[in-house]
Amino acid sequence: MYQISLITGDGIGPEISHSVLQVLNAVNDKLGVKVKVTELEAGDISLKKTGKALPEYVLDTVKKSNACLKAPVGESAADVIIVLRRYLDLYANIRPAKSYPNMPSLKDNIDMIIVRENTEDLYTGMEFDVGDTSIALRTISKKASERIAKYAFLTAQQRNKQKKVTCVHKANVMRKTDGLFSRTCQEVSETYPGIKFEQMYVDACSMNLIRQPESFDVIVTTNLFGDILSDEAAQVVGGLGMAPAANIGDNFALFEPVHGAAFDIAGKQAANPSSFILSTKMMFEWLGMKNNDKRCCQAAQKIEDAVYGIVKEGIKTKDIGGSKTTSEFTQQVVSRII
C-alpha cells in the first residue's frame, strides 16, 4: 500500500483536493493500486490556526509518506513549497506542456517537457541591501547543473518523441554562472550519443515557444528561466488549468497543479481540477518507475486517457467556458477509470 500525503491548500485547494481524493479512491477500488491518503493543512489556513504555514508535524508526515500531492497555497506559498523543495532536496521541477483537444492551444501537436533546476539560482533568497541599492546573489553549481542535465537526458531517452534536449541559458551575458551551466550540459550530452542536443538563449527560446512550439521535446534550464518559460509554455497549450507539475528528488517526489489558489472562484464549484488530476497521473508514473509497479503505470495512463477523452468531447468546467461544476467534471473522470 502506498502512503500518500495530501496538502489540501487554500482557495480552490480543498475543492480540487476533493476531486483528487475521488480519483485516488477510483484507482484504489477499480485498478487495485492500494493507497492510503493522509490529508494535511499547510499554507494560509494553517498559518492562521497555528502561526506556522508549514507546521513540523506536516513536514514529518510528508517525509514519511511515499509521495506528496500539494494543492495550491495562498500568500504563504513560498513558506511551504520552497521549504519542502529544499528540505527534501527535490532538485528537478518537471513541467509538461501538451496540446489537448478543444483547448485554446496555439497548435495541436505540442508535446514538450521543461526540466527546471529547482534548488539554486536567484531563488536561494540571498539578497541584501547596501545603502539604497539591493543586491541578489545568483548561485549556479557544477553539481546541480550536472544532475539536472542528466535528468533531462534520461527524460528524453524515455520519451517516444524527438529525443532532443534543448539547453536554455544566457551565457553570452552571464558568462560565469550560465557559462558553467551551458558547459556542464554540453559535457553531459556527450554521454548520451543517441539524444540530439542544442543550446538556445532564453530570449530566443521564449520567442520560439510561440513561433514553433512543436519543435521542442525536452528543455533543460536554470531555476529562474524555468519558472518563466514553463508558465509561458502552459499558456501556449491553453492555460495553467491543464498544466501539472512535479518536484522530484532521488528518493522522494511532490506533485502539484501549476496554477494558484484562485480565491476569486473559491467555493463556487467552478474550478477546473485537471491540473491537479494530471499531477496525480504524474505521481503514479513516478511510483510505477520507482517501484517497478506496472499497475501504477497503468493507473497513470487511465487517468490521462480519462481527462483527454472528456475534453475531446468538449466537456469543460465553468472557469474555462463550460457548464460543468468541479464535482461534475470529476465524476466524469472517475466514471472512465475502469
C-alpha positions as CSV (number, residue, x, y, z in Angstrom):
1,M,0.0,0.0,0.0
2,Y,1.2,3.5,-0.9
3,Q,1.1,6.2,1.8
4,I,0.2,9.5,0.1
5,S,0.2,12.8,1.9
6,L,-2.3,15.4,0.5
7,I,-1.8,19.1,1.4
8,T,-5.3,20.5,0.7
9,G,-4.2,24.1,0.3
10,D,-6.1,27.4,0.2
11,G,-8.7,29.0,-2.0
12,I,-9.9,26.4,-4.5
13,G,-7.4,23.9,-3.0
14,P,-9.9,22.0,-0.8
15,E,-12.3,21.7,-3.8
16,I,-9.8,20.2,-6.2
17,S,-8.2,18.2,-3.4
18,H,-11.6,16.5,-3.1
19,S,-11.5,15.8,-6.8
20,V,-8.1,14.1,-6.4
21,L,-9.4,12.1,-3.5
22,Q,-12.2,10.7,-5.7
23,V,-9.7,9.8,-8.4
24,L,-7.4,8.1,-5.8
25,N,-10.4,6.1,-4.5
26,A,-11.3,5.0,-8.0
27,V,-7.7,3.9,-8.6
28,N,-7.7,2.1,-5.3
29,D,-11.1,0.4,-5.8
30,K,-11.1,-0.3,-9.6
31,L,-7.5,-0.8,-10.5
32,G,-6.1,-2.5,-7.4
33,V,-3.5,0.1,-6.6
34,K,-3.9,0.4,-2.9
35,V,-3.4,3.9,-1.5
36,K,-3.9,5.4,2.0
37,V,-4.2,9.2,2.0
38,T,-3.4,11.5,4.9
39,E,-4.9,15.0,4.5
40,L,-2.8,17.8,5.8
41,E,-3.2,21.6,6.2
42,A,-0.4,23.9,5.2
43,G,-0.5,27.5,3.9
44,D,-2.7,30.4,4.8
45,I,-5.2,28.3,6.7
46,S,-2.5,26.7,8.8
47,L,-0.7,30.0,9.4
48,K,-3.9,31.5,10.8
49,K,-4.6,28.5,13.0
50,T,-1.2,27.6,14.3
51,G,1.1,30.5,13.5
52,K,3.1,28.4,11.0
53,A,2.5,27.9,7.3
54,L,4.2,24.6,7.4
55,P,3.9,23.0,10.9
56,E,6.6,20.5,11.9
57,Y,4.1,17.6,12.0
58,V,3.1,18.3,8.4
59,L,6.8,18.2,7.3
60,D,7.3,14.9,9.3
61,T,4.2,13.3,7.8
62,V,5.2,14.2,4.3
63,K,8.7,12.9,4.8
64,K,7.3,9.5,6.0
65,S,4.9,9.1,3.0
66,N,5.7,7.5,-0.3
67,A,4.8,10.7,-2.2
68,C,3.0,14.0,-1.7
69,L,0.2,15.8,-3.5
70,K,0.0,19.5,-2.8
71,A,-2.9,21.7,-3.7
72,P,-2.3,25.4,-4.4
73,V,-1.4,27.6,-1.4
74,G,-2.1,31.3,-1.0
75,E,0.1,34.2,0.2
76,S,2.3,31.8,2.3
77,A,3.2,29.6,-0.7
78,A,6.9,30.4,-0.5
79,D,6.9,29.2,3.1
80,V,5.5,25.9,2.0
81,I,6.7,24.8,-1.4
82,I,10.2,26.3,-1.2
83,V,10.8,24.8,2.2
84,L,9.6,21.4,1.0
85,R,11.8,21.5,-2.1
86,R,14.9,22.3,-0.1
87,Y,14.2,20.1,2.9
88,L,13.5,17.0,0.6
89,D,16.1,18.0,-2.0
90,L,13.6,17.9,-4.8
91,Y,16.0,19.2,-7.4
92,A,14.1,18.6,-10.6
93,N,11.0,20.6,-11.4
94,I,9.2,18.8,-14.2
95,R,6.6,20.8,-16.2
96,P,4.9,19.0,-19.2
97,A,3.2,21.2,-21.8
98,K,0.9,19.2,-24.1
99,S,-1.9,20.1,-26.5
100,Y,-5.4,18.8,-25.5
101,P,-8.5,18.8,-27.8
102,N,-10.9,21.7,-27.6
103,M,-8.4,23.8,-25.6
104,P,-7.1,27.1,-26.9
105,S,-3.6,25.7,-27.8
106,L,-1.6,27.5,-30.4
107,K,-1.0,24.2,-32.3
108,D,-2.4,20.7,-31.9
109,N,0.9,18.8,-31.9
110,I,2.7,20.3,-28.9
111,D,4.2,17.8,-26.5
112,M,7.2,19.1,-24.5
113,I,8.7,18.8,-21.0
114,I,10.6,21.6,-19.2
115,V,13.1,20.2,-16.8
116,R,14.0,23.1,-14.4
117,E,16.7,23.1,-11.8
118,N,14.9,23.6,-8.5
119,T,17.4,24.3,-5.8
120,E,19.6,27.3,-6.6
121,D,19.9,30.3,-8.9
122,L,18.4,33.6,-7.6
123,Y,15.8,31.6,-5.8
124,T,18.1,30.8,-2.8
125,G,16.9,34.2,-1.5
126,M,20.4,35.5,-0.9
127,E,19.6,39.2,-1.0
128,F,20.9,42.2,0.9
129,D,21.0,46.0,0.9
130,V,24.0,48.2,0.5
131,G,22.9,51.7,1.1
132,D,20.0,52.4,-1.2
133,T,21.0,49.5,-3.5
134,S,19.6,46.0,-3.2
135,I,21.7,43.1,-4.3
136,A,20.8,39.4,-5.1
137,L,23.4,36.7,-5.4
138,R,23.0,34.1,-8.1
139,T,24.4,30.6,-7.4
140,I,25.0,28.0,-10.1
141,S,27.0,24.9,-9.2
142,K,28.6,22.2,-11.2
143,K,26.9,19.5,-9.1
144,A,23.3,20.9,-9.5
145,S,23.9,21.6,-13.2
146,E,25.1,18.1,-13.8
147,R,22.3,16.2,-12.1
148,I,19.6,18.3,-13.7
149,A,21.2,17.8,-17.1
150,K,21.3,14.0,-16.5
151,Y,17.7,14.1,-15.5
152,A,16.8,15.9,-18.8
153,F,18.7,13.4,-21.0
154,L,17.1,10.4,-19.2
155,T,13.7,12.0,-19.7
156,A,14.3,12.4,-23.4
157,Q,15.6,8.9,-23.6
158,Q,12.4,7.5,-22.1
159,R,10.1,9.5,-24.4
160,N,8.9,8.2,-27.7
161,K,9.3,11.7,-29.3
162,Q,12.1,13.6,-30.9
163,K,14.7,12.5,-28.4
164,K,16.1,16.0,-28.2
165,V,17.3,18.2,-25.3
166,T,17.5,21.9,-25.6
167,C,19.7,23.7,-23.0
168,V,18.4,27.2,-22.4
169,H,20.6,29.9,-20.8
170,K,22.0,33.4,-21.2
171,A,25.8,32.5,-21.2
172,N,26.6,35.4,-23.6
173,V,25.8,37.8,-20.8
174,M,26.1,35.8,-17.6
175,R,29.4,34.2,-18.6
176,K,30.3,32.7,-15.3
177,T,27.0,31.3,-14.0
178,D,25.2,30.4,-17.2
179,G,28.6,29.6,-18.8
180,L,29.1,26.9,-16.2
181,F,25.5,25.6,-16.8
182,S,26.0,25.5,-20.5
183,R,29.4,23.8,-20.4
184,T,28.1,21.2,-18.0
185,C,25.1,20.4,-20.1
186,Q,27.4,20.1,-23.1
187,E,29.6,17.6,-21.2
188,V,26.6,15.5,-20.1
189,S,25.3,15.4,-23.7
190,E,28.4,13.6,-24.8
191,T,27.5,10.6,-22.7
192,Y,24.1,10.3,-24.4
193,P,25.0,10.0,-28.1
194,G,21.5,8.9,-29.1
195,I,20.0,12.2,-27.9
196,K,20.1,15.3,-30.1
197,F,21.5,18.3,-28.2
198,E,21.1,22.0,-28.9
199,Q,21.7,25.2,-27.0
200,M,19.5,28.3,-27.1
201,Y,19.5,31.7,-25.4
202,V,16.5,32.3,-23.2
203,D,15.1,35.2,-25.2
204,A,15.2,33.2,-28.4
205,C,13.6,30.3,-26.6
206,S,10.7,32.4,-25.3
207,M,10.1,33.6,-28.9
208,N,10.3,30.1,-30.4
209,L,7.9,28.7,-27.8
210,I,5.3,30.9,-29.5
211,R,6.6,30.7,-33.1
212,Q,7.3,26.9,-33.3
213,P,6.4,25.2,-30.0
214,E,6.1,21.8,-31.7
215,S,9.9,21.9,-32.3
216,F,10.7,21.3,-28.6
217,D,11.0,18.0,-26.9
218,V,12.8,18.4,-23.6
219,I,14.0,21.8,-22.4
220,V,16.6,21.9,-19.5
221,T,17.3,25.2,-17.8
222,T,18.0,27.1,-14.6
223,N,15.6,27.9,-11.9
224,L,14.5,31.4,-12.8
225,F,14.3,30.9,-16.5
226,G,12.5,27.6,-16.0
227,D,9.9,29.3,-13.8
228,I,9.1,31.8,-16.5
229,L,9.3,29.6,-19.6
230,S,7.1,26.9,-18.0
231,D,4.3,29.3,-17.4
232,E,4.7,30.6,-21.0
233,A,4.6,27.0,-22.3
234,A,1.4,26.3,-20.3
235,Q,-0.3,29.3,-21.8
236,V,0.8,28.2,-25.3
237,V,-1.1,24.9,-24.8
238,G,-4.2,26.6,-23.4
239,G,-3.6,27.9,-19.9
240,L,-2.5,26.8,-16.4
241,G,-5.7,24.8,-15.8
242,M,-4.2,21.8,-17.8
243,A,-0.7,22.1,-16.5
244,P,0.6,19.6,-14.0
245,A,4.0,19.7,-12.3
246,A,6.3,17.5,-10.3
247,N,9.2,18.2,-7.9
248,I,11.4,15.2,-7.9
249,G,14.5,14.2,-6.0
250,D,16.5,11.0,-5.8
251,N,14.2,9.4,-3.1
252,F,11.0,11.5,-2.9
253,A,8.7,13.5,-5.1
254,L,5.9,16.1,-4.7
255,F,3.2,16.7,-7.3
256,E,1.1,19.9,-7.6
257,P,-1.0,21.9,-10.0
258,V,0.8,24.9,-11.6
259,H,-1.9,27.4,-11.0
260,G,-2.6,29.4,-7.9
261,A,-5.3,29.3,-5.2
262,A,-7.8,31.4,-7.3
263,F,-9.6,32.9,-4.3
264,D,-12.0,34.7,-6.6
265,I,-13.8,31.5,-7.6
266,A,-13.2,29.5,-4.3
267,G,-16.3,27.8,-3.0
268,K,-18.2,28.3,-6.3
269,Q,-17.5,24.8,-7.8
270,A,-16.2,26.5,-10.9
271,A,-12.6,25.4,-10.9
272,N,-11.1,23.1,-13.4
273,P,-9.4,20.2,-11.4
274,S,-7.5,18.9,-14.5
275,S,-4.1,20.3,-13.5
276,F,-4.2,18.5,-10.1
277,I,-5.7,15.3,-11.6
278,L,-2.9,15.2,-14.2
279,S,-0.4,15.9,-11.4
280,T,-1.8,12.7,-9.8
281,K,-1.2,10.9,-13.0
282,M,2.4,12.1,-12.9
283,M,2.6,10.7,-9.3
284,F,1.5,7.3,-10.4
285,E,4.0,7.3,-13.3
286,W,6.8,8.1,-10.8
287,L,5.7,5.5,-8.3
288,G,5.5,3.0,-11.1
289,M,9.0,3.6,-12.3
290,K,10.5,3.9,-8.8
291,N,8.9,0.6,-7.6
292,N,8.7,-1.2,-10.9
293,D,5.0,-1.4,-10.4
294,K,3.1,-1.8,-13.7
295,R,-0.2,-1.2,-12.0
296,C,0.8,2.3,-11.2
297,C,1.9,3.0,-14.8
298,Q,-1.5,1.6,-16.0
299,A,-3.3,3.9,-13.5
300,A,-1.4,6.9,-14.8
301,Q,-2.4,6.1,-18.4
302,K,-6.0,5.6,-17.5
303,I,-6.2,8.9,-15.7
304,E,-4.7,10.8,-18.6
305,D,-7.0,8.9,-21.1
306,A,-10.0,9.9,-19.0
307,V,-9.1,13.6,-19.0
308,Y,-8.2,13.5,-22.7
309,G,-11.5,11.8,-23.6
310,I,-13.5,14.3,-21.6
311,V,-12.0,17.5,-23.1
312,K,-12.2,15.9,-26.5
313,E,-15.9,15.7,-26.1
314,G,-16.0,19.4,-25.2
315,I,-16.8,18.8,-21.5
316,K,-15.4,21.7,-19.5
317,T,-15.8,23.4,-16.2
318,K,-17.3,26.9,-15.8
319,D,-14.0,28.7,-15.4
320,I,-12.9,27.8,-18.9
321,G,-16.2,28.4,-20.6
322,G,-18.0,25.2,-19.9
323,S,-21.1,24.3,-17.9
324,K,-19.9,21.6,-15.6
325,T,-19.1,22.1,-11.9
326,T,-15.9,20.9,-10.4
327,S,-17.7,17.9,-8.9
328,E,-19.5,17.0,-12.2
329,F,-16.3,17.2,-14.1
330,T,-14.6,15.0,-11.5
331,Q,-17.4,12.4,-11.7
332,Q,-16.8,12.2,-15.5
333,V,-13.1,11.4,-14.9
334,V,-13.9,8.8,-12.2
335,S,-16.5,7.1,-14.4
336,R,-13.9,6.5,-17.1
337,I,-11.3,4.9,-14.8
338,I,-12.1,1.3,-15.3
